[in-house]
Amino acid sequence: MADLNLKVEFGGGLELLFSNKRKHVVTVPSTVPEGHRKGEPVDINFLIHWLKDHLLEERPELFIESGTVRPGILVLVNDTDWELEGEGEYEVKEGDEIVFISTLHGG
């Protein structure tokens, strides 16, 4: 099982939940290692939970809601809105750049 190297970036305040660091280079398995999806290609849904388990330092409720990113978080896959790429079902590929930007701001 090969691994995938991905660039992940957080903005709009989300970086505060991830070591106060905007850009990360992560290595994830190319296939889901366990559970009912074992052996299937890794997609953004898997990546979201992997990020929660491996990089998120606090307040998971500000990043994930109902198994996906919270409403108000824009997700870009290689500079394209993830809605055009299949949202969470997009299968990540070596070198992909995934950006999460919060559009919610306190007042």
OpenMM code with the backbone's topology and positions (N, CA, C; nanometers):
from openmm import Vec3, app, unit

residues = "MET ALA ASP LEU ASN LEU LYS VAL GLU PHE GLY GLY GLY LEU GLU LEU LEU PHE SER ASN LYS ARG LYS HIS VAL VAL THR VAL PRO SER THR VAL PRO GLU GLY HIS ARG LYS GLY GLU PRO VAL ASP ILE ASN PHE LEU ILE HIS TRP LEU LYS ASP HIS LEU LEU GLU GLU ARG PRO GLU LEU PHE ILE GLU SER GLY THR VAL ARG PRO GLY ILE LEU VAL LEU VAL ASN ASP THR ASP TRP GLU LEU GLU GLY GLU GLY GLU TYR GLU VAL LYS GLU GLY ASP GLU ILE VAL PHE ILE SER THR LEU HIS GLY GLY".split()
positions = [
    Vec3(0.0844, -0.1180, 0.0000),
    Vec3(0.0000, 0.0000, 0.0000),
    Vec3(0.0888, 0.1241, 0.0000),
    Vec3(0.0785, 0.2040, -0.1034),
    Vec3(0.1577, 0.3264, -0.1140),
    Vec3(0.0907, 0.4387, -0.0350),
    Vec3(0.1689, 0.5379, -0.0043),
    Vec3(0.1166, 0.6556, 0.0640),
    Vec3(0.1060, 0.7710, -0.0348),
    Vec3(0.0234, 0.8699, 0.0013),
    Vec3(0.0061, 0.9899, -0.0795),
    Vec3(0.0563, 1.1101, -0.0012),
    Vec3(0.1320, 1.1962, -0.0672),
    Vec3(0.1760, 1.3215, -0.0080),
    Vec3(0.0841, 1.4314, -0.0578),
    Vec3(0.0235, 1.5032, 0.0362),
    Vec3(-0.0726, 1.6075, 0.0034),
    Vec3(-0.0325, 1.7384, 0.0697),
    Vec3(-0.0714, 1.8481, 0.0072),
    Vec3(-0.0559, 1.9796, 0.0678),
    Vec3(-0.1927, 2.0192, 0.1207),
    Vec3(-0.1969, 2.0554, 0.2484),
    Vec3(-0.3224, 2.0961, 0.3109),
    Vec3(-0.3018, 2.2348, 0.3692),
    Vec3(-0.3981, 2.3230, 0.3442),
    Vec3(-0.3881, 2.4595, 0.3927),
    Vec3(-0.5180, 2.4985, 0.4626),
    Vec3(-0.5036, 2.5767, 0.5696),
    Vec3(-0.6183, 2.6244, 0.6455),
    Vec3(-0.6158, 2.7768, 0.6485),
    Vec3(-0.7338, 2.8386, 0.6347),
    Vec3(-0.7416, 2.9843, 0.6370),
    Vec3(-0.8708, 3.0312, 0.7016),
    Vec3(-0.8845, 3.1622, 0.7136),
    Vec3(-1.0048, 3.2209, 0.7706),
    Vec3(-1.0200, 3.1945, 0.9187),
    Vec3(-0.9110, 3.1647, 0.9862),
    Vec3(-0.9142, 3.1358, 1.1289),
    Vec3(-0.9012, 2.9881, 1.1620),
    Vec3(-0.9249, 2.8997, 1.0658),
    Vec3(-0.9119, 2.7554, 1.0924),
    Vec3(-0.7702, 2.7170, 1.1334),
    Vec3(-0.6724, 2.7928, 1.0864),
    Vec3(-0.5343, 2.7592, 1.1192),
    Vec3(-0.5100, 2.7608, 1.2705),
    Vec3(-0.5923, 2.8367, 1.3444),
    Vec3(-0.5778, 2.8428, 1.4903),
    Vec3(-0.6053, 2.7069, 1.5546),
    Vec3(-0.6839, 2.6234, 1.4878),
    Vec3(-0.7149, 2.4901, 1.5400),
    Vec3(-0.6077, 2.3875, 1.5041),
    Vec3(-0.5214, 2.4244, 1.4095),
    Vec3(-0.4201, 2.3318, 1.3568),
    Vec3(-0.2798, 2.3887, 1.3814),
    Vec3(-0.2422, 2.3966, 1.5069),
    Vec3(-0.1078, 2.4417, 1.5489),
    Vec3(-0.0771, 2.5849, 1.5065),
    Vec3(-0.1808, 2.6636, 1.4770),
    Vec3(-0.1624, 2.8013, 1.4308),
    Vec3(-0.0709, 2.8055, 1.3085),
    Vec3(-0.0844, 2.7025, 1.2261),
    Vec3(-0.0013, 2.6885, 1.1065),
    Vec3(-0.0930, 2.6743, 0.9855),
    Vec3(-0.0731, 2.7587, 0.8861),
    Vec3(-0.1600, 2.7587, 0.7686),
    Vec3(-0.1337, 2.6416, 0.6747),
    Vec3(-0.0073, 2.6119, 0.6492),
    Vec3(0.0273, 2.5120, 0.5482),
    Vec3(0.0896, 2.3882, 0.6127),
    Vec3(0.0424, 2.2740, 0.5677),
    Vec3(0.0932, 2.1457, 0.6158),
    Vec3(0.1190, 2.0564, 0.4948),
    Vec3(0.2190, 1.9726, 0.5042),
    Vec3(0.2398, 1.8648, 0.4070),
    Vec3(0.2147, 1.7369, 0.4845),
    Vec3(0.1176, 1.6584, 0.4382),
    Vec3(0.0798, 1.5373, 0.5112),
    Vec3(0.0971, 1.4154, 0.4218),
    Vec3(0.1177, 1.3028, 0.4859),
    Vec3(0.1269, 1.1751, 0.4164),
    Vec3(0.0152, 1.0870, 0.4695),
    Vec3(-0.0721, 1.0442, 0.3784),
    Vec3(-0.1860, 0.9596, 0.4152),
    Vec3(-0.1798, 0.8314, 0.3328),
    Vec3(-0.2438, 0.7253, 0.3810),
    Vec3(-0.2462, 0.6023, 0.3016),
    Vec3(-0.3262, 0.6243, 0.1726),
    Vec3(-0.2928, 0.5501, 0.0692),
    Vec3(-0.3657, 0.5652, -0.0581),
    Vec3(-0.4992, 0.4924, -0.0561),
    Vec3(-0.5132, 0.3963, 0.0354),
    Vec3(-0.6409, 0.3265, 0.0506),
    Vec3(-0.6817, 0.3297, 0.1974),
    Vec3(-0.8118, 0.3222, 0.2204),
    Vec3(-0.8648, 0.3244, 0.3563),
    Vec3(-0.8135, 0.2002, 0.4299),
    Vec3(-0.7447, 0.2200, 0.5443),
    Vec3(-0.6796, 0.1077, 0.6103),
    Vec3(-0.7714, 0.0176, 0.6934),
    Vec3(-0.8901, 0.0656, 0.7317),
    Vec3(-0.9756, -0.0161, 0.8191),
    Vec3(-1.1209, 0.0253, 0.8050),
    Vec3(-1.2083, -0.0510, 0.8675),
    Vec3(-1.3506, -0.0193, 0.8662),
    Vec3(-1.4217, -0.0762, 0.7444),
    Vec3(-1.5461, -0.0340, 0.7279),
    Vec3(-1.6280, -0.0891, 0.6196),
    Vec3(-1.5815, -0.0471, 0.4806),
    Vec3(-1.4961, 0.0544, 0.4726),
    Vec3(-1.4441, 0.0993, 0.3429),
    Vec3(-1.3002, 0.0528, 0.3195),
    Vec3(-1.2536, -0.0409, 0.4001),
    Vec3(-1.1154, -0.0890, 0.3898),
    Vec3(-1.0808, -0.1263, 0.2461),
    Vec3(-0.9659, -0.0755, 0.1999),
    Vec3(-0.9164, -0.1066, 0.0669),
    Vec3(-0.9645, -0.0115, -0.0421),
    Vec3(-1.0636, 0.0718, -0.0127),
    Vec3(-1.1117, 0.1678, -0.1116),
    Vec3(-1.0152, 0.2862, -0.1199),
    Vec3(-1.0099, 0.3543, -0.2347),
    Vec3(-0.9231, 0.4715, -0.2461),
    Vec3(-0.9609, 0.5797, -0.1447),
    Vec3(-0.8602, 0.6474, -0.0934),
    Vec3(-0.8826, 0.7551, 0.0029),
    Vec3(-0.9488, 0.8735, -0.0670),
    Vec3(-1.0507, 0.9277, -0.0019),
    Vec3(-1.1197, 1.0445, -0.0551),
    Vec3(-1.1138, 1.1581, 0.0472),
    Vec3(-1.1764, 1.2694, 0.0132),
    Vec3(-1.1710, 1.3843, 0.1048),
    Vec3(-1.2450, 1.3541, 0.2347),
    Vec3(-1.3513, 1.2742, 0.2302),
    Vec3(-1.4188, 1.2372, 0.3550),
    Vec3(-1.3206, 1.1706, 0.4512),
    Vec3(-1.2396, 1.0772, 0.3994),
    Vec3(-1.1386, 1.0123, 0.4824),
    Vec3(-1.0380, 1.1164, 0.5313),
    Vec3(-0.9928, 1.2045, 0.4417),
    Vec3(-0.8928, 1.3054, 0.4777),
    Vec3(-0.9431, 1.3954, 0.5900),
    Vec3(-1.0696, 1.4354, 0.5851),
    Vec3(-1.1255, 1.5220, 0.6895),
    Vec3(-1.1124, 1.4548, 0.8262),
    Vec3(-1.1465, 1.3280, 0.8336),
    Vec3(-1.1368, 1.2568, 0.9620),
    Vec3(-0.9916, 1.2303, 0.9996),
    Vec3(-0.9066, 1.2066, 0.9011),
    Vec3(-0.7642, 1.1877, 0.9286),
    Vec3(-0.7056, 1.3166, 0.9873),
    Vec3(-0.7431, 1.4308, 0.9299),
    Vec3(-0.6950, 1.5593, 0.9819),
    Vec3(-0.7426, 1.5814, 1.1248),
    Vec3(-0.8679, 1.5465, 1.1514),
    Vec3(-0.9219, 1.5605, 1.2874),
    Vec3(-0.8418, 1.4748, 1.3847),
    Vec3(-0.8096, 1.3529, 1.3455),
    Vec3(-0.7402, 1.2604, 1.4344),
    Vec3(-0.5909, 1.2876, 1.4480),
    Vec3(-0.5280, 1.3493, 1.3458),
    Vec3(-0.3822, 1.3628, 1.3459),
    Vec3(-0.3289, 1.5056, 1.3573),
    Vec3(-0.4060, 1.6053, 1.3168),
    Vec3(-0.3533, 1.7422, 1.3190),
    Vec3(-0.4343, 1.8390, 1.4054),
    Vec3(-0.5623, 1.8168, 1.4165),
    Vec3(-0.6483, 1.9091, 1.4900),
    Vec3(-0.6113, 1.9070, 1.6375),
    Vec3(-0.5895, 2.0259, 1.6939),
    Vec3(-0.5457, 2.0334, 1.8327),
    Vec3(-0.6578, 2.0664, 1.9306),
    Vec3(-0.7646, 2.1298, 1.8820),
    Vec3(-0.8722, 2.1679, 1.9730),
    Vec3(-1.0013, 2.1942, 1.8969),
    Vec3(-1.1116, 2.1945, 1.9680),
    Vec3(-1.2427, 2.2342, 1.9176),
    Vec3(-1.2836, 2.1663, 1.7868),
    Vec3(-1.2922, 2.0325, 1.7844),
    Vec3(-1.3301, 1.9633, 1.6609),
    Vec3(-1.4661, 2.0076, 1.6069),
    Vec3(-1.5547, 2.0549, 1.6946),
    Vec3(-1.6867, 2.1000, 1.6509),
    Vec3(-1.6797, 2.2233, 1.5609),
    Vec3(-1.5663, 2.2922, 1.5599),
    Vec3(-1.5493, 2.4075, 1.4705),
    Vec3(-1.5009, 2.3654, 1.3318),
    Vec3(-1.4647, 2.2384, 1.3178),
    Vec3(-1.4156, 2.1875, 1.1899),
    Vec3(-1.5104, 2.0843, 1.1288),
    Vec3(-1.5632, 1.9942, 1.2106),
    Vec3(-1.6478, 1.8848, 1.1610),
    Vec3(-1.7867, 1.8923, 1.2234),
    Vec3(-1.8872, 1.8674, 1.1400),
    Vec3(-2.0248, 1.8565, 1.1866),
    Vec3(-2.0948, 1.7514, 1.1000),
    Vec3(-2.1603, 1.6577, 1.1625),
    Vec3(-2.2334, 1.5510, 1.0927),
    Vec3(-2.1455, 1.4751, 0.9931),
    Vec3(-2.0205, 1.4493, 1.0319),
    Vec3(-1.9326, 1.3666, 0.9505),
    Vec3(-1.8620, 1.4353, 0.8359),
    Vec3(-1.8814, 1.5656, 0.8203),
    Vec3(-1.8125, 1.6392, 0.7139),
    Vec3(-1.7733, 1.7764, 0.7684),
    Vec3(-1.7145, 1.8602, 0.6841),
    Vec3(-1.6787, 1.9934, 0.7336),
    Vec3(-1.8056, 2.0713, 0.7677),
    Vec3(-1.7927, 2.1587, 0.8642),
    Vec3(-1.9064, 2.2420, 0.9056),
    Vec3(-1.9532, 2.3296, 0.7906),
    Vec3(-2.0820, 2.3615, 0.7906),
    Vec3(-2.1296, 2.4623, 0.6945),
    Vec3(-2.0511, 2.5918, 0.7171),
    Vec3(-2.0190, 2.6597, 0.6099),
    Vec3(-1.9407, 2.7827, 0.6209),
    Vec3(-1.7919, 2.7621, 0.5990),
    Vec3(-1.7507, 2.6379, 0.5765),
    Vec3(-1.6105, 2.6107, 0.5430),
    Vec3(-1.6039, 2.5799, 0.3943),
    Vec3(-1.5318, 2.6635, 0.3226),
    Vec3(-1.5097, 2.6450, 0.1801),
    Vec3(-1.3939, 2.5476, 0.1620),
    Vec3(-1.4133, 2.4497, 0.0763),
    Vec3(-1.3078, 2.3512, 0.0496),
    Vec3(-1.2693, 2.3626, -0.0978),
    Vec3(-1.1398, 2.3789, -0.1214),
    Vec3(-1.0868, 2.3864, -0.2577),
    Vec3(-0.9953, 2.2676, -0.2821),
    Vec3(-1.0105, 2.2075, -0.3992),
    Vec3(-0.9246, 2.0976, -0.4425),
    Vec3(-0.8474, 2.1484, -0.5627),
    Vec3(-0.7169, 2.1695, -0.5450),
    Vec3(-0.6336, 2.2228, -0.6536),
    Vec3(-0.6970, 2.3495, -0.7128),
    Vec3(-0.7362, 2.4406, -0.6237),
    Vec3(-0.7938, 2.5719, -0.6585),
    Vec3(-0.9329, 2.5650, -0.7204),
    Vec3(-1.0024, 2.4518, -0.7071),
    Vec3(-1.1376, 2.4372, -0.7607),
    Vec3(-1.2321, 2.4008, -0.6456),
    Vec3(-1.3488, 2.4642, -0.6431),
    Vec3(-1.4488, 2.4351, -0.5403),
    Vec3(-1.4784, 2.2854, -0.5393),
    Vec3(-1.4743, 2.2252, -0.4220),
    Vec3(-1.4931, 2.0800, -0.4139),
    Vec3(-1.6293, 2.0360, -0.4636),
    Vec3(-1.7279, 2.1264, -0.4666),
    Vec3(-1.8600, 2.0909, -0.5195),
    Vec3(-1.8518, 2.0513, -0.6665),
    Vec3(-1.7548, 2.1055, -0.7381),
    Vec3(-1.7359, 2.0711, -0.8790),
    Vec3(-1.6554, 1.9425, -0.8965),
    Vec3(-1.5964, 1.8951, -0.7878),
    Vec3(-1.5097, 1.7762, -0.7925),
    Vec3(-1.5726, 1.6544, -0.7255),
    Vec3(-1.6987, 1.6672, -0.6816),
    Vec3(-1.7649, 1.5541, -0.6171),
    Vec3(-1.7678, 1.5632, -0.4654),
    Vec3(-1.7322, 1.6784, -0.4121),
    Vec3(-1.7276, 1.7022, -0.2671),
    Vec3(-1.6449, 1.5960, -0.1964),
    Vec3(-1.6969, 1.5383, -0.0900),
    Vec3(-1.6198, 1.4439, -0.0091),
    Vec3(-1.5816, 1.3159, -0.0790),
    Vec3(-1.6470, 1.2852, -0.1897),
    Vec3(-1.6174, 1.1613, -0.2617),
    Vec3(-1.4997, 1.1751, -0.3588),
    Vec3(-1.4441, 1.2960, -0.3696),
    Vec3(-1.3280, 1.3153, -0.4563),
    Vec3(-1.2129, 1.2299, -0.4044),
    Vec3(-1.1578, 1.1439, -0.4895),
    Vec3(-1.0441, 1.0596, -0.4527),
    Vec3(-0.9155, 1.1405, -0.4628),
    Vec3(-0.8492, 1.1579, -0.3492),
    Vec3(-0.7279, 1.2387, -0.3483),
    Vec3(-0.6161, 1.1679, -0.4228),
    Vec3(-0.5307, 1.2499, -0.4828),
    Vec3(-0.4199, 1.1989, -0.5627),
    Vec3(-0.2880, 1.2588, -0.5133),
    Vec3(-0.1802, 1.1910, -0.5425),
    Vec3(-0.0471, 1.2381, -0.5064),
    Vec3(-0.0300, 1.3837, -0.5477),
    Vec3(0.0129, 1.4679, -0.4531),
    Vec3(0.0429, 1.6074, -0.4829),
    Vec3(-0.0763, 1.7014, -0.4804),
    Vec3(-0.1969, 1.6504, -0.4558),
    Vec3(-0.3138, 1.7383, -0.4479),
    Vec3(-0.2947, 1.8448, -0.3408),
    Vec3(-0.3550, 1.9597, -0.3649),
    Vec3(-0.3575, 2.0665, -0.2653),
    Vec3(-0.5025, 2.0878, -0.2229),
    Vec3(-0.5295, 2.0645, -0.0953),
    Vec3(-0.6631, 2.0771, -0.0399),
    Vec3(-0.6618, 2.1957, 0.0562),
    Vec3(-0.7508, 2.2919, 0.0335),
    Vec3(-0.7557, 2.4133, 0.1149),
    Vec3(-0.8907, 2.4212, 0.1843),
    Vec3(-0.8877, 2.4493, 0.3140),
    Vec3(-1.0082, 2.4677, 0.3943),
    Vec3(-1.0096, 2.6127, 0.4425),
    Vec3(-1.1145, 2.6869, 0.4087),
    Vec3(-1.1238, 2.8279, 0.4464),
    Vec3(-1.2556, 2.8509, 0.5192),
    Vec3(-1.2480, 2.8998, 0.6413),
    Vec3(-1.3692, 2.9324, 0.7143),
    Vec3(-1.4210, 3.0676, 0.6646),
    Vec3(-1.5504, 3.0708, 0.6355),
    Vec3(-1.6130, 3.1969, 0.5968),
    Vec3(-1.6929, 3.2544, 0.7113),
    Vec3(-1.6855, 3.1902, 0.8284),
    Vec3(-1.7587, 3.2355, 0.9465),
    Vec3(-1.6651, 3.3167, 1.0362),
    Vec3(-1.7109, 3.4316, 1.0741),
    Vec3(-1.6297, 3.5189, 1.1591),
    Vec3(-1.7169, 3.5726, 1.2701),
    Vec3(-1.6613, 3.5796, 1.3892),
    Vec3(-1.7344, 3.6349, 1.5029),
    Vec3(-1.7486, 3.7864, 1.4911),
    Vec3(-1.8328, 3.8405, 1.5722),
    Vec3(-1.8534, 3.9844, 1.5642),
    Vec3(-1.8776, 4.0455, 1.6975),
] * unit.nanometer
topology = app.Topology()
chain = topology.addChain("A")
for resn in residues:
    res = topology.addResidue(resn, chain)
    for name in ("N", "CA", "C"):
        topology.addAtom(name, app.Element.getBySymbol(name[0]), res)
